[in-house]
């Protein structure tokens, strides 16, 4: 990067600099260095990761679309370069990384982000997501693809989402059918390394783990809520229960369609699980047959457990956003580590947008696409000065909300931009 002081760089996407206060506060350059990512004198590791992260933040589907920004010096400056690298570099770089580097980056990122976004995390929603492979037949496992309605060759990914903040905090795309069963405990070990303690609550569906794995979770004193597959014998037994055996509860979650439910509670023992489990059969959730909830917590009321599990929909919503805005499904590759880097960058981009939403009054629950349209996709000018970068945002109706947020107060001097301080101005 070699920009003379006083240079003015115009861009139609200067709003991307709104994320720099968070990246500098969390020490993104130090996290990349600690993870051991490769770099060169021309394109350091921090700049390489920021260039790929820029595509996620700016709603670009594929790495080849980085060529759309070849002449945008302001976006190059965001990554600490004169201009963003070409698609050949962006594509090649992902094949040079390893799983341990993604894991180290995620550990550093989540550990730094937690005090800002979820200082006292309680529960995590977990889910698998298959990314379809669209090339010639390859040696990939076949998984059910919901958008296609059938199974197909795909790279299986695993994500964890913190319930309260709705921040993704873990991803792994280096999975096979033979290793996917132990991914829940790998996340537990990951979080223990980050926070120094196991998660308090975990929420997941019936296909995530088997009963022996549930038993290992219980042995670590982690509470969980999951669902059990409805066998024909279980359904017949519930149908024979008299009406007096069903109790009622009100699930008063805002905007919920099915509020009044009925339930039957019992204690069950399952093959492979060491001990007893609490089973709650719930009718009235909008399904033809009752839903069977399983939990190792015997203290909370059935209503509280149902409400806890209802929050698991947030991970499905988070994955939906990752597909629609961060274009998680667009990277069709038979090399899992190539997809693994993309999944890790999706976690970081999600955290950036959740942080921006938390700082903009009235937009705390806004999706990334809405934030992008109204705030990030803003034209302006970056003025390079010896000790600062002045980002002048062009006039726009939502600028007063950004001004009120005073994002520059969170910013430290940016190391990859010559220790320059950020200053935002509004026209």
C-alpha positions in Angstrom: 0.0 0.0 0.0 1.5 3.3 -1.1 -0.9 6.2 -1.0 0.3 9.8 -0.8 -1.3 11.9 1.9 -4.2 14.0 0.8 -5.3 11.5 -1.8 -9.2 11.3 -2.1 -10.6 7.9 -3.1 -14.2 7.7 -4.2 -16.3 4.5 -3.9 -19.9 3.6 -4.2 -19.4 1.1 -1.3 -17.5 3.2 1.2 -20.0 2.0 3.9 -17.8 -1.1 4.3 -15.5 1.1 6.4 -18.2 1.0 9.1 -16.9 -2.5 10.0 -13.3 -1.3 10.6 -14.0 -0.1 14.2 -14.9 -3.7 15.2 -12.0 -5.3 13.3 -9.5 -3.0 14.9 -11.0 -3.3 18.4 -10.8 -7.1 18.1 -7.3 -7.0 16.7 -8.1 -8.8 13.5 -4.4 -8.6 12.3 -3.2 -10.3 15.5 -5.8 -13.1 15.2 -4.7 -13.8 11.6 -1.1 -13.9 12.6 -1.8 -16.2 15.6 -3.7 -18.6 13.4 -0.7 -18.9 11.1 -2.2 -18.0 7.8 0.2 -17.8 4.8 1.1 -14.4 3.3 3.7 -12.6 1.2 5.4 -9.3 1.1 3.0 -8.1 -1.6 -0.2 -9.5 0.0 0.3 -10.1 3.7 -1.9 -12.7 5.4 -4.2 -10.0 7.0 -4.8 -8.4 3.7 -5.5 -11.7 2.0 -8.2 -12.6 4.6 -9.7 -9.1 4.5 -9.9 -9.2 0.7 -11.9 -12.5 0.9 -14.0 -11.1 3.9 -14.8 -8.0 1.8 -16.7 -10.2 -0.7 -18.8 -11.6 2.1 -19.5 -8.1 3.5 -20.5 -6.7 0.1 -23.0 -9.4 -1.0 -20.8 -11.0 -3.7 -21.7 -14.6 -4.6 -18.3 -15.9 -5.8 -14.7 -15.2 -5.4 -14.4 -14.6 -9.2 -16.6 -11.5 -8.6 -13.7 -9.8 -6.8 -12.7 -8.6 -10.3 -15.7 -6.2 -10.1 -13.6 -4.1 -7.7 -10.4 -4.1 -9.6 -10.5 -0.3 -10.0 -11.9 0.6 -6.6 -8.9 1.8 -4.6 -11.0 2.5 -1.5 -11.9 -1.1 -1.2 -8.3 -2.0 -1.7 -7.4 0.4 1.1 -9.9 -1.4 3.4 -7.8 -4.5 3.0 -4.5 -2.6 3.4 -3.7 -2.9 -0.4 -3.7 -0.5 -3.3 -6.5 -2.6 -4.9 -8.1 -5.9 -4.2 -6.3 -8.9 -5.7 -7.5 -10.6 -8.8 -9.7 -13.7 -8.8 -6.7 -16.0 -9.5 -5.2 -15.0 -6.1 -8.5 -15.2 -4.3 -9.2 -18.7 -5.7 -5.7 -20.0 -5.1 -5.4 -18.7 -1.6 -8.1 -20.9 -0.2 -6.3 -24.0 -1.3 -3.2 -23.0 0.8 -5.0 -23.1 4.1 -5.5 -25.9 6.7 -8.3 -26.7 9.1 -6.1 -25.9 12.1 -5.7 -22.3 10.8 -9.5 -21.9 10.5 -9.9 -23.3 14.0 -7.3 -20.9 15.4 -8.9 -18.0 13.7 -12.4 -18.9 15.0 -11.1 -19.4 18.5 -9.4 -16.0 18.5 -12.4 -14.3 16.9 -15.0 -15.7 19.2 -12.9 -15.1 22.3 -12.5 -11.4 21.3 -16.1 -11.0 20.1 -17.8 -12.6 23.2 -17.2 -9.7 25.6 -18.7 -7.3 23.0 -21.7 -9.3 21.8 -22.5 -12.2 24.3 -20.6 -11.6 27.6 -22.7 -14.2 29.4 -23.7 -16.9 26.8 -26.1 -19.5 28.1 -27.3 -21.6 25.1 -26.2 -22.6 21.7 -28.2 -23.9 18.8 -26.4 -26.5 16.6 -27.2 -27.7 13.1 -25.7 -29.4 10.0 -25.9 -27.7 6.6 -25.0 -29.5 3.3 -23.4 -27.4 0.6 -24.3 -29.0 -2.8 -21.5 -29.8 -5.3 -22.5 -29.0 -8.9 -19.6 -30.4 -10.8 -18.9 -33.8 -12.3 -19.5 -36.8 -10.0 -16.9 -36.6 -7.2 -15.9 -38.6 -4.1 -18.2 -36.7 -1.8 -20.8 -38.2 0.5 -24.4 -37.8 -0.5 -26.6 -35.8 1.9 -30.2 -34.6 1.8 -30.4 -31.2 0.1 -33.6 -29.4 1.4 -33.7 -26.9 -1.5 -33.6 -29.7 -4.1 -35.8 -32.1 -2.1 -33.4 -35.0 -2.7 -30.0 -36.3 -1.7 -26.9 -35.3 -3.7 -23.1 -35.0 -3.5 -22.4 -32.2 -1.0 -19.9 -30.9 1.6 -21.4 -31.2 5.0 -20.9 -28.2 7.3 -21.7 -27.7 11.0 -22.6 -24.4 12.6 -23.2 -23.2 16.2 -25.1 -20.1 17.0 -25.3 -18.2 20.3 -29.0 -17.9 21.2 -29.2 -14.4 22.6 -27.0 -12.4 20.2 -27.8 -14.6 17.2 -24.1 -14.7 16.4 -22.6 -17.6 14.6 -19.6 -18.7 16.7 -18.3 -22.0 15.1 -18.1 -23.7 11.7 -16.6 -26.8 10.3 -16.7 -28.0 6.7 -14.0 -30.6 7.0 -16.5 -33.4 7.8 -17.3 -36.8 6.4 -20.2 -39.1 7.1 -17.9 -41.2 9.3 -16.8 -38.2 11.4 -19.9 -36.1 11.6 -21.2 -38.0 14.7 -18.5 -36.5 17.0 -18.9 -32.9 15.9 -21.1 -31.9 18.8 -18.3 -32.9 21.3 -15.7 -31.1 19.1 -17.8 -28.0 19.5 -17.9 -28.5 23.3 -14.1 -28.8 23.3 -13.9 -25.7 21.1 -16.0 -23.6 23.5 -14.2 -24.9 26.5 -11.0 -23.7 25.0 -12.5 -20.3 24.3 -14.4 -19.7 27.6 -12.7 -22.0 30.0 -15.9 -23.8 30.7 -18.5 -26.0 28.9 -21.7 -24.6 27.4 -24.6 -24.5 29.8 -27.3 -25.4 27.3 -27.3 -27.0 23.8 -30.3 -27.2 21.4 -30.3 -29.5 18.4 -32.6 -31.9 16.4 -32.7 -35.6 16.5 -30.4 -36.2 13.5 -27.4 -34.4 15.0 -26.2 -37.1 17.4 -27.0 -40.6 18.6 -27.9 -41.6 22.1 -24.4 -42.7 23.2 -23.2 -39.2 22.2 -26.1 -37.7 24.2 -24.8 -39.7 27.2 -21.3 -38.1 26.8 -22.9 -34.7 26.8 -24.8 -35.5 30.0 -21.6 -36.7 31.7 -20.1 -33.3 31.2 -23.1 -31.7 33.1 -24.3 -29.9 30.0 -28.1 -29.4 29.7 -29.7 -30.1 26.4 -33.0 -30.1 24.7 -33.5 -32.2 21.5 -36.4 -34.0 19.8 -37.0 -37.8 19.5 -38.1 -39.5 16.3 -41.8 -40.5 16.5 -42.0 -44.3 16.3 -45.4 -45.9 15.5 -45.6 -47.6 18.9 -45.0 -44.2 20.7 -47.7 -42.6 18.6 -50.2 -45.3 19.3 -49.5 -45.1 23.0 -50.1 -41.3 23.0 -53.3 -41.8 21.1 -54.6 -44.2 23.8 -54.0 -41.6 26.5 -57.2 -40.1 28.0 -57.9 -36.4 27.6 -57.3 -35.9 31.4 -53.7 -37.0 31.0 -52.8 -34.0 28.8 -51.9 -30.8 30.5 -52.1 -27.3 28.9 -49.5 -24.6 28.5 -49.3 -21.2 26.8 -46.2 -20.6 24.7 -46.4 -16.8 24.6 -43.5 -16.1 22.2 -44.1 -12.9 20.1 -45.5 -13.5 16.6 -46.0 -17.2 17.3 -49.0 -18.8 15.6 -49.5 -21.8 17.8 -49.7 -20.5 21.4 -51.9 -23.0 23.2 -50.4 -26.5 23.5 -51.1 -29.7 25.3 -48.4 -32.0 26.7 -47.7 -35.3 28.5 -44.5 -35.7 30.6 -42.8 -38.9 31.3 -39.3 -40.4 32.2 -37.8 -42.8 29.6 -34.6 -44.9 29.2 -33.1 -45.2 25.8 -30.6 -47.7 24.4 -27.1 -46.3 24.5 -27.9 -43.5 27.0 -26.6 -44.0 30.5 -29.4 -42.9 32.8 -33.0 -41.5 32.5 -34.3 -38.8 30.2 -37.2 -36.5 30.5 -39.7 -36.9 27.6 -42.3 -34.3 26.9 -44.9 -35.1 24.2 -46.4 -31.9 22.9 -49.5 -31.5 20.7 -50.7 -28.2 19.1 -47.4 -27.1 17.6 -48.9 -27.1 14.1 -47.9 -30.7 13.3 -50.3 -33.6 12.7 -48.6 -35.7 15.4 -47.1 -34.8 18.8 -43.5 -33.6 19.0 -41.3 -35.5 21.4 -38.9 -33.4 23.4 -36.0 -35.0 25.3 -34.0 -33.2 28.0 -31.6 -34.1 30.8 -32.9 -31.2 32.9 -35.5 -32.2 35.4 -35.9 -28.9 37.2 -37.4 -26.5 34.6 -41.0 -26.7 33.7 -42.2 -28.3 30.4 -43.2 -24.8 29.2 -39.7 -23.4 29.8 -38.1 -26.3 27.9 -40.4 -25.9 25.0 -39.6 -22.2 24.8 -35.9 -22.9 25.0 -36.1 -25.3 22.1 -38.2 -22.9 20.1 -35.2 -20.6 20.0 -33.4 -23.2 18.0 -35.1 -21.8 14.9 -32.6 -19.0 15.1 -29.8 -21.2 13.8 -32.0 -22.2 10.9 -32.7 -18.5 10.3 -29.0 -17.8 10.6 -28.1 -20.5 8.1 -30.8 -19.1 5.8 -29.2 -15.7 6.0 -25.8 -17.3 5.3 -27.2 -18.9 2.2 -29.2 -15.9 0.9 -26.8 -13.0 1.7 -23.4 -14.5 2.5 -23.9 -17.0 -0.4 -22.8 -20.0 1.6 -24.1 -22.4 -1.1 -22.4 -20.7 -4.0 -18.9 -22.1 -3.4 -19.3 -25.5 -5.1 -16.1 -27.4 -4.5 -15.1 -31.0 -3.9 -12.2 -29.8 -1.7 -13.6 -29.6 1.8 -10.8 -27.2 3.1 -11.7 -24.8 0.3 -15.3 -24.7 1.7 -14.0 -24.6 5.2 -12.3 -21.2 4.8 -15.5 -19.9 3.3 -17.5 -21.2 6.2 -15.1 -19.5 8.7 -15.4 -16.2 6.8 -19.2 -16.5 7.0 -19.0 -16.7 10.8 -16.8 -13.6 10.9 -19.0 -11.7 8.4 -22.1 -12.7 10.5 -20.4 -11.3 13.6 -19.6 -8.0 11.8 -23.2 -7.5 10.8 -24.6 -8.5 14.2 -22.3 -6.0 15.8 -23.3 -3.2 13.3 -27.0 -4.0 14.0 -26.4 -3.8 17.7 -25.0 -0.3 17.3 -27.7 1.2 15.1 -30.8 2.2 17.1 -33.9 0.6 15.8 -32.1 -2.0 13.6 -31.0 -4.4 16.4 -32.8 -7.3 14.7 -32.3 -6.3 11.1 -31.0 -8.9 8.7 -27.7 -8.3 6.9 -29.4 -7.6 3.5 -31.4 -4.8 5.1 -28.3 -3.3 6.8 -26.3 -3.6 3.5 -28.9 -1.8 1.5 -29.4 1.1 3.9 -26.0 1.6 5.4 -23.1 -0.4 3.8 -24.1 0.3 0.2 -23.4 4.0 0.6 -21.2 6.1 -1.7 -18.6 8.4 -0.3 -14.9 9.5 -0.3 -12.0 8.3 1.7 -9.4 11.0 2.3 -5.9 9.7 3.2 -4.1 11.9 5.7 -0.8 11.2 7.5 -2.4 10.3 10.8 -6.0 9.5 9.9 -8.5 8.3 7.3 -11.5 10.5 6.9 -14.5 8.7 5.5 -17.0 11.2 4.1 -20.4 9.5 3.5 -22.5 11.0 0.8 -25.9 12.4 1.8 -28.4 9.6 2.6 -31.6 9.4 4.6 -30.2 6.9 7.1 -26.9 8.7 7.8 -28.3 10.3 11.0 -28.6 6.8 12.5 -24.9 6.1 11.7 -23.9 9.5 13.1 -25.8 8.8 16.4 -24.0 5.4 16.7 -20.6 7.2 16.8 -18.8 4.1 15.6 -15.4 5.9 15.4 -15.4 6.0 19.2 -14.9 2.2 19.2 -12.0 2.4 16.7 -8.3 2.1 17.5 -5.6 3.1 15.0 -5.7 0.6 12.2 -2.4 -1.4 12.0 -2.7 -2.5 8.4 -3.4 1.1 7.4 -0.3 2.6 8.9 -1.8 3.1 12.4 -4.2 5.8 11.0 -7.2 6.8 13.0 -10.7 6.5 11.5 -12.9 9.6 11.3 -16.4 9.5 9.9 -18.0 12.7 8.4 -21.4 13.1 6.8 -22.3 15.4 3.9 
